[in-house]
Amino acid sequence: MPLAPAKPPRKFNPDPFPYHEEIELEIDSLGNLGQGIGRFGEDRWVVFVRYALPGERIRARVYRNTSSYSEADLVEVITPSADRVEPRCKHFGDCGGCQYQNYRYEAQLDWKKQQVSELLEHMAGVSHTVEAVIPSPLKYGYRSKITPHFQKPRDGKIGPIGFLRQGRRQQLLDVESCAIASSPLNRELSQLRLTVHRNARNYRKGATLLLRESVDSEVCTDPTEMCEQDVGPIRFSFHAGEFFQNNPGILQSFVLHVAKEASANGAVRHLVDAYCGAGLFSLSSSGQFESCLGIEISESSIDWARRNQEQNEIENCRFIQGDAANIFAEVSTHPDETAVIIDPPRKGSSEAFLHQLIDFNPIRVVYVSCNPSTQMRDLNELLGRYKISKVQPFDLFPQTRHLECVITLERC
């Protein structure tokens, strides 16, 4: 007896495809969220398909139509890409953490380079050479921080402990081991899961767990615990729950590149690190400059930056808590001799900050971003006063759609 048709969601739009209609199409490229992109029919209607790869012919099942595109689940790969590989993690496709474990690593890097190039052209209106993506030394087991979750216990028992299922906002997938997390984190995760299950009756609601690797493979699980990370010769200390880059294997080459670009091989004397956090870029760059000034709105981060300066005996750095309304007020060095590093959160820089940066008018700006889309948006404010000299992506997040991009800007 045939199965009854799936019932569409209440607000499902049936144009151009009925709910769960299956279609065949060729995948041409990838979207910025990691989905394969195909075009269907004579009108070349855009369809996004998770886990489909460029060059493949696939069968997909439509679950959403918008006014300009459809979204579909991958049902069958009819003609696979030569770059399709077997995922290492058994949860791939169910867990929302990774998008590219089925994609050969070198092809991931090629796509991420193309992604930056396309965003640069389409969002900033600039055609510029994008350097080959610097690969991560570790393709798996690189993450030094994970935050698994669990929901409110039911009948005195904890349900899944893990991460959100792909495409779901609340439903969790039980994850005993994460393929992109470091071995120390996975060992600690195994023990922590047992502890949570044993103490299920102590929890009245759900929670987010923290596991962060520190030096000597120690793992911090308390957000207020002091965690340490070596980046080249410098040891950084910070609260385990606070932001710090979480791919240690690539960090030294990453910060050295930023320092080199900011200093222009010794041609620039002074540095301002405008989102300095715990001092990652300013302290790592200190050997390239006569003086370094780190500015940060967070008082806690400034405290850690000063502590890191003292414990590493670095004398030419200074850290101040900046006022968002006048972030460059205490910068006394001449703009003609000063470079500025900016590394804002994923949402990018505010328009007010960018205007202050333009008013200060440093000779060089190095813009570091974990979200190239907002980086390109911000470039529209800077281009005209500045020109791009180098675009260098880094793959801090193998097997995922995420990347870090460093753009060097010189004053026109």
C-alpha positions as a Markdown table, in Angstrom:
| # | Residue | x | y | z |
|---|---|---|---|---|
| 1 | Met | 0.0 | 0.0 | 0.0 |
| 2 | Pro | 1.6 | 3.4 | -1.0 |
| 3 | Leu | 2.5 | 5.8 | 1.7 |
| 4 | Ala | 0.2 | 8.9 | 2.1 |
| 5 | Pro | 1.7 | 12.1 | 0.8 |
| 6 | Ala | 3.6 | 14.1 | 3.5 |
| 7 | Lys | 1.5 | 16.9 | 4.9 |
| 8 | Pro | 3.0 | 20.3 | 4.2 |
| 9 | Pro | 3.7 | 22.8 | 7.0 |
| 10 | Arg | 0.9 | 25.3 | 7.6 |
| 11 | Lys | 2.6 | 28.2 | 5.9 |
| 12 | Phe | 4.1 | 26.2 | 3.0 |
| 13 | Asn | 4.2 | 28.1 | -0.3 |
| 14 | Pro | 3.4 | 25.5 | -3.1 |
| 15 | Asp | 4.9 | 27.6 | -5.9 |
| 16 | Pro | 6.9 | 26.4 | -7.9 |
| 17 | Phe | 7.0 | 22.9 | -6.3 |
| 18 | Pro | 4.5 | 20.9 | -4.3 |
| 19 | Tyr | 5.7 | 19.9 | -0.8 |
| 20 | His | 8.2 | 17.0 | -1.0 |
| 21 | Glu | 8.2 | 16.9 | -4.8 |
| 22 | Glu | 11.3 | 15.1 | -6.0 |
| 23 | Ile | 13.4 | 16.8 | -8.8 |
| 24 | Glu | 16.6 | 16.0 | -10.6 |
| 25 | Leu | 19.2 | 18.7 | -11.2 |
| 26 | Glu | 22.8 | 19.5 | -11.7 |
| 27 | Ile | 24.7 | 21.2 | -8.9 |
| 28 | Asp | 26.8 | 24.1 | -10.2 |
| 29 | Ser | 28.3 | 25.7 | -7.1 |
| 30 | Leu | 28.0 | 26.1 | -3.3 |
| 31 | Gly | 26.2 | 28.7 | -1.3 |
| 32 | Asn | 27.8 | 30.6 | 1.6 |
| 33 | Leu | 25.9 | 28.4 | 4.1 |
| 34 | Gly | 27.4 | 25.3 | 2.5 |
| 35 | Gln | 24.5 | 24.0 | 0.4 |
| 36 | Gly | 24.9 | 22.9 | -3.2 |
| 37 | Ile | 23.2 | 25.2 | -5.7 |
| 38 | Gly | 21.4 | 23.9 | -8.8 |
| 39 | Arg | 19.1 | 25.5 | -11.4 |
| 40 | Phe | 16.0 | 23.8 | -12.5 |
| 41 | Gly | 14.1 | 24.0 | -15.8 |
| 42 | Glu | 14.1 | 26.5 | -18.6 |
| 43 | Asp | 13.7 | 29.5 | -16.2 |
| 44 | Arg | 16.8 | 28.2 | -14.2 |
| 45 | Trp | 15.0 | 28.3 | -10.9 |
| 46 | Val | 17.5 | 28.3 | -8.0 |
| 47 | Val | 17.4 | 25.3 | -5.7 |
| 48 | Phe | 19.6 | 24.9 | -2.6 |
| 49 | Val | 20.4 | 21.3 | -1.6 |
| 50 | Arg | 22.4 | 20.4 | 1.6 |
| 51 | Tyr | 25.4 | 18.1 | 1.2 |
| 52 | Ala | 25.2 | 18.2 | -2.6 |
| 53 | Leu | 28.5 | 19.0 | -4.3 |
| 54 | Pro | 29.5 | 21.0 | -7.5 |
| 55 | Gly | 29.5 | 18.8 | -10.6 |
| 56 | Glu | 27.0 | 16.3 | -9.3 |
| 57 | Arg | 23.6 | 15.2 | -10.7 |
| 58 | Ile | 21.3 | 14.6 | -7.9 |
| 59 | Arg | 17.7 | 13.9 | -6.9 |
| 60 | Ala | 16.3 | 16.2 | -4.2 |
| 61 | Arg | 13.1 | 16.5 | -2.2 |
| 62 | Val | 11.7 | 20.1 | -1.9 |
| 63 | Tyr | 10.7 | 21.3 | 1.6 |
| 64 | Arg | 10.5 | 25.1 | 1.1 |
| 65 | Asn | 9.8 | 27.6 | -1.6 |
| 66 | Thr | 10.5 | 31.3 | -1.3 |
| 67 | Ser | 9.9 | 34.1 | -3.8 |
| 68 | Ser | 13.3 | 33.6 | -5.4 |
| 69 | Tyr | 14.5 | 30.1 | -4.6 |
| 70 | Ser | 13.7 | 26.7 | -3.2 |
| 71 | Glu | 15.4 | 24.5 | -0.6 |
| 72 | Ala | 15.5 | 20.7 | -0.8 |
| 73 | Asp | 17.0 | 17.6 | 0.9 |
| 74 | Leu | 19.4 | 15.4 | -0.9 |
| 75 | Val | 17.7 | 12.1 | -1.7 |
| 76 | Glu | 20.2 | 10.4 | -4.1 |
| 77 | Val | 23.5 | 11.2 | -5.8 |
| 78 | Ile | 23.0 | 10.0 | -9.4 |
| 79 | Thr | 26.4 | 11.2 | -10.7 |
| 80 | Pro | 28.9 | 11.9 | -7.8 |
| 81 | Ser | 31.6 | 14.5 | -7.9 |
| 82 | Ala | 35.2 | 13.3 | -8.2 |
| 83 | Asp | 35.8 | 15.3 | -5.0 |
| 84 | Arg | 33.2 | 13.4 | -3.0 |
| 85 | Val | 34.8 | 11.5 | -0.1 |
| 86 | Glu | 33.5 | 9.3 | 2.8 |
| 87 | Pro | 32.7 | 11.4 | 5.9 |
| 88 | Arg | 34.8 | 10.5 | 8.9 |
| 89 | Cys | 32.1 | 11.2 | 11.5 |
| 90 | Lys | 29.0 | 9.0 | 11.8 |
| 91 | His | 26.9 | 12.0 | 12.7 |
| 92 | Phe | 27.7 | 13.9 | 9.5 |
| 93 | Gly | 24.4 | 14.9 | 7.8 |
| 94 | Asp | 22.5 | 14.8 | 11.1 |
| 95 | Cys | 24.7 | 17.2 | 13.1 |
| 96 | Gly | 24.6 | 20.8 | 12.2 |
| 97 | Gly | 28.3 | 21.4 | 13.0 |
| 98 | Cys | 30.0 | 20.3 | 9.7 |
| 99 | Gln | 29.0 | 20.9 | 6.1 |
| 100 | Tyr | 32.0 | 19.6 | 4.1 |
| 101 | Gln | 33.1 | 16.3 | 5.5 |
| 102 | Asn | 32.0 | 14.7 | 2.3 |
| 103 | Tyr | 34.1 | 17.1 | 0.3 |
| 104 | Arg | 37.8 | 16.5 | -0.5 |
| 105 | Tyr | 39.9 | 18.9 | 1.6 |
| 106 | Glu | 41.8 | 20.5 | -1.3 |
| 107 | Ala | 38.4 | 21.1 | -3.0 |
| 108 | Gln | 37.1 | 22.8 | 0.2 |
| 109 | Leu | 40.1 | 25.2 | 0.1 |
| 110 | Asp | 39.5 | 25.9 | -3.6 |
| 111 | Trp | 35.8 | 26.7 | -2.9 |
| 112 | Lys | 36.6 | 28.9 | 0.0 |
| 113 | Lys | 39.0 | 31.0 | -2.1 |
| 114 | Gln | 36.3 | 31.3 | -4.8 |
| 115 | Gln | 33.7 | 32.3 | -2.1 |
| 116 | Val | 35.9 | 35.2 | -1.0 |
| 117 | Ser | 36.5 | 36.3 | -4.6 |
| 118 | Glu | 32.8 | 36.2 | -5.4 |
| 119 | Leu | 31.8 | 38.1 | -2.3 |
| 120 | Leu | 34.5 | 40.7 | -2.9 |
| 121 | Glu | 33.2 | 41.3 | -6.4 |
| 122 | His | 29.5 | 41.1 | -5.8 |
| 123 | Met | 29.4 | 42.9 | -2.4 |
| 124 | Ala | 32.3 | 45.4 | -2.6 |
| 125 | Gly | 32.4 | 45.8 | -6.4 |
| 126 | Val | 36.1 | 44.9 | -6.5 |
| 127 | Ser | 38.0 | 42.5 | -8.7 |
| 128 | His | 41.2 | 41.6 | -6.8 |
| 129 | Thr | 43.5 | 38.5 | -6.7 |
| 130 | Val | 42.6 | 36.3 | -3.7 |
| 131 | Glu | 45.6 | 34.3 | -2.4 |
| 132 | Ala | 45.3 | 30.5 | -2.0 |
| 133 | Val | 43.7 | 29.6 | 1.3 |
| 134 | Ile | 46.3 | 28.8 | 4.0 |
| 135 | Pro | 45.3 | 25.2 | 5.1 |
| 136 | Ser | 44.9 | 24.0 | 8.7 |
| 137 | Pro | 47.8 | 21.7 | 9.7 |
| 138 | Leu | 45.0 | 19.4 | 11.2 |
| 139 | Lys | 42.0 | 18.6 | 9.1 |
| 140 | Tyr | 40.3 | 16.8 | 12.0 |
| 141 | Gly | 40.8 | 17.0 | 15.8 |
| 142 | Tyr | 41.7 | 20.7 | 15.6 |
| 143 | Arg | 39.1 | 22.4 | 17.8 |
| 144 | Ser | 40.2 | 23.4 | 21.3 |
| 145 | Lys | 36.7 | 24.3 | 22.5 |
| 146 | Ile | 33.3 | 22.7 | 22.2 |
| 147 | Thr | 30.0 | 23.6 | 23.9 |
| 148 | Pro | 27.6 | 20.6 | 23.9 |
| 149 | His | 24.0 | 21.1 | 25.2 |
| 150 | Phe | 21.3 | 19.1 | 26.9 |
| 151 | Gln | 17.7 | 19.9 | 27.6 |
| 152 | Lys | 15.5 | 19.8 | 30.7 |
| 153 | Pro | 15.4 | 16.3 | 32.2 |
| 154 | Arg | 12.3 | 14.3 | 31.8 |
| 155 | Asp | 11.2 | 11.7 | 34.5 |
| 156 | Gly | 14.6 | 12.3 | 36.2 |
| 157 | Lys | 16.6 | 11.4 | 33.0 |
| 158 | Ile | 18.8 | 13.5 | 30.7 |
| 159 | Gly | 18.1 | 13.1 | 27.0 |
| 160 | Pro | 20.7 | 13.7 | 24.2 |
| 161 | Ile | 23.9 | 15.5 | 25.1 |
| 162 | Gly | 25.4 | 17.1 | 22.0 |
| 163 | Phe | 24.6 | 19.6 | 19.3 |
| 164 | Leu | 21.7 | 20.9 | 17.3 |
| 165 | Arg | 20.5 | 18.6 | 14.5 |
| 166 | Gln | 20.9 | 20.0 | 11.0 |
| 167 | Gly | 18.1 | 22.4 | 10.1 |
| 168 | Arg | 16.6 | 22.3 | 13.6 |
| 169 | Arg | 16.4 | 25.1 | 16.2 |
| 170 | Gln | 15.8 | 23.0 | 19.3 |
| 171 | Gln | 16.2 | 19.3 | 18.6 |
| 172 | Leu | 19.5 | 17.9 | 19.8 |
| 173 | Leu | 21.6 | 15.1 | 18.5 |
| 174 | Asp | 23.4 | 12.8 | 21.0 |
| 175 | Val | 27.1 | 13.1 | 20.3 |
| 176 | Glu | 29.6 | 10.9 | 22.2 |
| 177 | Ser | 32.6 | 12.1 | 20.3 |
| 178 | Cys | 33.2 | 15.0 | 17.9 |
| 179 | Ala | 35.5 | 14.4 | 14.9 |
| 180 | Ile | 36.8 | 17.9 | 14.7 |
| 181 | Ala | 37.4 | 18.3 | 18.4 |
| 182 | Ser | 40.8 | 17.5 | 19.9 |
| 183 | Ser | 41.5 | 14.2 | 21.6 |
| 184 | Pro | 41.7 | 15.7 | 25.1 |
| 185 | Leu | 38.3 | 17.3 | 24.6 |
| 186 | Asn | 36.7 | 14.0 | 23.5 |
| 187 | Arg | 38.2 | 12.1 | 26.5 |
| 188 | Glu | 36.8 | 14.7 | 28.8 |
| 189 | Leu | 33.5 | 14.7 | 27.0 |
| 190 | Ser | 33.1 | 11.0 | 27.6 |
| 191 | Gln | 33.6 | 11.5 | 31.4 |
| 192 | Leu | 31.5 | 14.6 | 31.6 |
| 193 | Arg | 28.6 | 12.9 | 29.8 |
| 194 | Leu | 28.6 | 10.1 | 32.5 |
| 195 | Thr | 28.7 | 12.7 | 35.3 |
| 196 | Val | 25.7 | 14.6 | 33.9 |
| 197 | His | 23.7 | 11.4 | 33.4 |
| 198 | Arg | 24.5 | 10.2 | 37.0 |
| 199 | Asn | 23.4 | 13.6 | 38.4 |
| 200 | Ala | 20.4 | 14.1 | 36.3 |
| 201 | Arg | 18.1 | 14.8 | 39.2 |
| 202 | Asn | 20.3 | 17.8 | 40.2 |
| 203 | Tyr | 19.2 | 19.6 | 37.0 |
| 204 | Arg | 16.0 | 21.6 | 36.9 |
| 205 | Lys | 16.5 | 22.8 | 33.4 |
| 206 | Gly | 18.8 | 22.3 | 30.4 |
| 207 | Ala | 22.4 | 23.5 | 30.2 |
| 208 | Thr | 25.3 | 24.2 | 28.0 |
| 209 | Leu | 28.6 | 22.4 | 28.9 |
| 210 | Leu | 32.0 | 23.9 | 28.2 |
| 211 | Leu | 35.1 | 22.0 | 27.3 |
| 212 | Arg | 38.2 | 24.0 | 26.5 |
| 213 | Glu | 41.7 | 22.6 | 26.1 |
| 214 | Ser | 44.5 | 24.4 | 27.9 |
| 215 | Val | 48.3 | 23.9 | 27.9 |
| 216 | Asp | 49.6 | 20.4 | 28.5 |
| 217 | Ser | 46.3 | 18.9 | 27.3 |
| 218 | Glu | 44.4 | 20.0 | 30.4 |
| 219 | Val | 40.7 | 20.6 | 29.8 |
| 220 | Cys | 38.8 | 23.4 | 31.5 |
| 221 | Thr | 35.1 | 22.9 | 32.1 |
| 222 | Asp | 34.3 | 26.0 | 34.3 |
| 223 | Pro | 33.8 | 29.2 | 32.3 |
| 224 | Thr | 35.5 | 31.2 | 35.0 |
| 225 | Glu | 38.6 | 28.9 | 35.1 |
| 226 | Met | 41.8 | 30.3 | 33.8 |
| 227 | Cys | 42.8 | 28.7 | 30.5 |
| 228 | Glu | 46.2 | 29.1 | 28.8 |
| 229 | Gln | 47.2 | 28.8 | 25.1 |
| 230 | Asp | 50.7 | 29.1 | 23.6 |
| 231 | Val | 51.0 | 31.0 | 20.3 |
| 232 | Gly | 54.6 | 30.7 | 19.3 |
| 233 | Pro | 56.7 | 32.0 | 22.2 |
| 234 | Ile | 53.8 | 33.9 | 23.8 |
| 235 | Arg | 51.5 | 32.3 | 26.4 |
| 236 | Phe | 48.1 | 33.8 | 26.6 |
| 237 | Ser | 45.8 | 33.4 | 29.7 |
| 238 | Phe | 42.0 | 34.0 | 29.6 |
| 239 | His | 38.8 | 32.8 | 31.1 |
| 240 | Ala | 37.8 | 29.5 | 29.6 |
| 241 | Gly | 34.4 | 30.8 | 28.7 |
| 242 | Glu | 35.7 | 33.9 | 26.9 |
| 243 | Phe | 36.5 | 34.3 | 23.2 |
| 244 | Phe | 39.8 | 33.0 | 22.0 |
| 245 | Gln | 40.6 | 31.4 | 18.6 |
| 246 | Asn | 40.1 | 27.7 | 18.8 |
| 247 | Asn | 42.3 | 26.1 | 16.2 |
| 248 | Pro | 45.7 | 26.3 | 18.0 |
| 249 | Gly | 47.6 | 24.5 | 15.2 |
| 250 | Ile | 47.2 | 27.4 | 12.7 |
| 251 | Leu | 47.3 | 30.3 | 15.1 |
| 252 | Gln | 51.0 | 31.1 | 14.9 |
| 253 | Ser | 51.1 | 31.4 | 11.1 |
| 254 | Phe | 47.8 | 33.3 | 11.3 |
| 255 | Val | 49.0 | 36.0 | 13.7 |
| 256 | Leu | 52.5 | 36.2 | 12.0 |
| 257 | His | 50.8 | 37.0 | 8.7 |
| 258 | Val | 48.7 | 39.7 | 10.4 |
| 259 | Ala | 51.8 | 41.2 | 12.0 |
| 260 | Lys | 53.8 | 41.2 | 8.8 |
| 261 | Glu | 51.0 | 42.9 | 6.8 |
| 262 | Ala | 50.5 | 45.5 | 9.5 |
| 263 | Ser | 54.2 | 46.4 | 9.8 |
| 264 | Ala | 54.7 | 46.5 | 6.0 |
| 265 | Asn | 58.1 | 44.7 | 6.5 |
| 266 | Gly | 59.2 | 47.4 | 9.0 |
| 267 | Ala | 57.9 | 50.4 | 7.1 |
| 268 | Val | 55.3 | 51.2 | 9.8 |
| 269 | Arg | 56.4 | 52.1 | 13.3 |
| 270 | His | 53.3 | 51.9 | 15.5 |
| 271 | Leu | 50.3 | 49.6 | 15.8 |
| 272 | Val | 46.8 | 50.1 | 17.1 |
| 273 | Asp | 44.9 | 46.9 | 17.8 |
| 274 | Ala | 41.3 | 48.2 | 17.9 |
| 275 | Tyr | 39.4 | 45.0 | 19.0 |
| 276 | Cys | 42.3 | 43.6 | 21.1 |
| 277 | Gly | 40.5 | 41.2 | 23.4 |
| 278 | Ala | 43.2 | 39.4 | 25.5 |
| 279 | Gly | 46.0 | 40.9 | 23.3 |
| 280 | Leu | 46.4 | 38.1 | 20.7 |
| 281 | Phe | 47.4 | 40.3 | 17.7 |
| 282 | Ser | 49.1 | 43.2 | 19.6 |
| 283 | Leu | 51.3 | 41.0 | 21.8 |
| 284 | Ser | 52.1 | 38.7 | 18.9 |
| 285 | Ser | 53.0 | 41.7 | 16.7 |
| 286 | Ser | 55.0 | 43.6 | 19.4 |
| 287 | Gly | 58.4 | 42.6 | 17.9 |
| 288 | Gln | 57.5 | 44.3 | 14.6 |
| 289 | Phe | 56.7 | 47.7 | 16.1 |
| 290 | Glu | 58.2 | 50.4 | 18.3 |
| 291 | Ser | 54.9 | 50.6 | 20.1 |
| 292 | Cys | 51.6 | 48.8 | 20.2 |
| 293 | Leu | 48.3 | 50.1 | 21.7 |
| 294 | Gly | 45.4 | 47.6 | 22.3 |
| 295 | Ile | 41.9 | 49.1 | 22.6 |
| 296 | Glu | 38.9 | 47.1 | 23.9 |
| 297 | Ile | 35.5 | 48.1 | 25.3 |
| 298 | Ser | 35.4 | 45.0 | 27.6 |
| 299 | Glu | 37.1 | 45.7 | 30.9 |
| 300 | Ser | 37.6 | 42.0 | 31.6 |
| 301 | Ser | 39.4 | 41.6 | 28.3 |
| 302 | Ile | 41.7 | 44.5 | 29.0 |
| 303 | Asp | 42.6 | 43.0 | 32.4 |
| 304 | Trp | 43.6 | 39.8 | 30.7 |
| 305 | Ala | 45.6 | 41.7 | 28.0 |
| 306 | Arg | 47.6 | 43.5 | 30.7 |
| 307 | Arg | 48.2 | 40.3 | 32.6 |
| 308 | Asn | 49.4 | 38.6 | 29.3 |
| 309 | Gln | 51.7 | 41.5 | 28.7 |
| 310 | Glu | 53.2 | 41.3 | 32.2 |
| 311 | Gln | 53.7 | 37.5 | 32.2 |
| 312 | Asn | 55.4 | 37.6 | 28.8 |
| 313 | Glu | 57.6 | 40.6 | 29.8 |
| 314 | Ile | 56.6 | 42.7 | 26.7 |
| 315 | Glu | 57.4 | 46.3 | 27.3 |
| 316 | Asn | 56.3 | 48.2 | 24.2 |
| 317 | Cys | 52.5 | 47.4 | 24.5 |
| 318 | Arg | 49.9 | 49.4 | 26.3 |
| 319 | Phe | 46.2 | 48.5 | 26.8 |
| 320 | Ile | 43.3 | 50.8 | 27.4 |
| 321 | Gln | 39.5 | 50.4 | 27.8 |
| 322 | Gly | 38.1 | 52.4 | 24.9 |
| 323 | Asp | 35.0 | 54.4 | 24.7 |
| 324 | Ala | 32.9 | 53.3 | 21.7 |
| 325 | Ala | 32.0 | 56.9 | 21.0 |
| 326 | Asn | 35.6 | 58.0 | 20.7 |
| 327 | Ile | 37.7 | 54.8 | 20.3 |
| 328 | Phe | 40.8 | 56.6 | 19.0 |
| 329 | Ala | 40.9 | 59.4 | 21.6 |
| 330 | Glu | 44.0 | 58.2 | 23.3 |
| 331 | Val | 46.0 | 57.3 | 20.2 |
| 332 | Ser | 48.9 | 59.7 | 20.2 |
| 333 | Thr | 51.0 | 58.3 | 17.3 |
| 334 | His | 50.9 | 60.0 | 13.9 |
| 335 | Pro | 48.5 | 58.3 | 11.4 |
| 336 | Asp | 51.3 | 58.3 | 8.8 |
| 337 | Glu | 53.3 | 56.0 | 11.0 |
| 338 | Thr | 50.5 | 53.9 | 12.4 |
| 339 | Ala | 48.7 | 50.7 | 11.2 |
| 340 | Val | 45.4 | 49.6 | 12.7 |
| 341 | Ile | 44.3 | 45.9 | 13.1 |
| 342 | Ile | 40.6 | 45.4 | 13.3 |
| 343 | Asp | 39.1 | 42.0 | 14.2 |
| 344 | Pro | 35.4 | 42.6 | 15.0 |
| 345 | Pro | 32.8 | 40.0 | 15.9 |
| 346 | Arg | 30.8 | 38.2 | 13.2 |
| 347 | Lys | 28.3 | 41.1 | 12.8 |
| 348 | Gly | 31.3 | 43.2 | 11.6 |
| 349 | Ser | 32.1 | 46.8 | 12.6 |
| 350 | Ser | 29.6 | 49.5 | 13.3 |
| 351 | Glu | 29.2 | 52.4 | 10.9 |
| 352 | Ala | 30.3 | 54.7 | 13.7 |
| 353 | Phe | 33.5 | 52.8 | 14.3 |
| 354 | Leu | 34.4 | 52.8 | 10.6 |
| 355 | His | 33.8 | 56.6 | 10.4 |
| 356 | Gln | 36.1 | 57.0 | 13.4 |
| 357 | Leu | 38.7 | 54.8 | 11.7 |
| 358 | Ile | 38.5 | 56.9 | 8.5 |
| 359 | Asp | 38.8 | 60.1 | 10.6 |
| 360 | Phe | 41.9 | 58.8 | 12.3 |
| 361 | Asn | 43.2 | 58.0 | 8.8 |
| 362 | Pro | 46.0 | 55.4 | 9.6 |
| 363 | Ile | 48.4 | 54.6 | 6.7 |
| 364 | Arg | 47.5 | 50.9 | 6.8 |
| 365 | Val | 44.5 | 48.8 | 8.0 |
| 366 | Val | 44.5 | 45.0 | 8.4 |
| 367 | Tyr | 40.9 | 43.8 | 8.6 |
| 368 | Val | 40.6 | 40.3 | 10.1 |
| 369 | Ser | 37.2 | 38.6 | 9.9 |
| 370 | Cys | 35.5 | 35.3 | 10.5 |
| 371 | Asn | 32.5 | 36.4 | 8.4 |
| 372 | Pro | 33.6 | 37.6 | 4.9 |
| 373 | Ser | 30.0 | 38.8 | 4.1 |
| 374 | Thr | 30.1 | 41.5 | 6.8 |
| 375 | Gln | 33.8 | 42.2 | 6.0 |
| 376 | Met | 32.8 | 43.0 | 2.4 |
| 377 | Arg | 29.9 | 45.2 | 3.6 |
| 378 | Asp | 32.4 | 47.2 | 5.7 |
| 379 | Leu | 34.8 | 47.5 | 2.9 |
| 380 | Asn | 32.2 | 49.7 | 1.1 |
| 381 | Glu | 32.8 | 52.3 | 3.8 |
| 382 | Leu | 36.6 | 52.1 | 3.5 |
| 383 | Leu | 37.2 | 51.8 | -0.2 |
| 384 | Gly | 37.9 | 55.2 | -1.8 |
| 385 | Arg | 40.0 | 56.2 | 1.2 |
| 386 | Tyr | 41.8 | 52.9 | 1.1 |
| 387 | Lys | 42.8 | 50.4 | -1.6 |
| 388 | Ile | 43.2 | 46.6 | -1.2 |
| 389 | Ser | 46.8 | 45.3 | -1.4 |
| 390 | Lys | 46.3 | 41.7 | -0.3 |
| 391 | Val | 43.5 | 39.3 | 0.4 |
| 392 | Gln | 44.6 | 36.2 | 2.3 |
| 393 | Pro | 42.0 | 33.6 | 3.6 |
| 394 | Phe | 42.9 | 31.1 | 6.3 |
| 395 | Asp | 41.1 | 27.8 | 7.0 |
| 396 | Leu | 40.7 | 27.9 | 10.7 |
| 397 | Phe | 37.6 | 25.7 | 10.4 |
| 398 | Pro | 38.2 | 22.6 | 8.2 |
| 399 | Gln | 35.1 | 20.5 | 7.3 |
| 400 | Thr | 32.8 | 23.5 | 7.8 |
| 401 | Arg | 31.6 | 26.4 | 5.7 |
| 402 | His | 33.4 | 28.9 | 8.0 |
| 403 | Leu | 36.7 | 30.6 | 7.2 |
| 404 | Glu | 38.9 | 33.5 | 8.3 |
| 405 | Cys | 39.9 | 36.2 | 5.9 |
| 406 | Val | 42.6 | 38.9 | 6.3 |
| 407 | Ile | 42.4 | 41.9 | 4.0 |
| 408 | Thr | 45.2 | 44.4 | 3.9 |
| 409 | Leu | 44.3 | 48.0 | 3.0 |
| 410 | Glu | 46.6 | 50.9 | 2.2 |
| 411 | Arg | 45.7 | 54.5 | 2.3 |
| 412 | Cys | 45.2 | 55.9 | -1.2 |
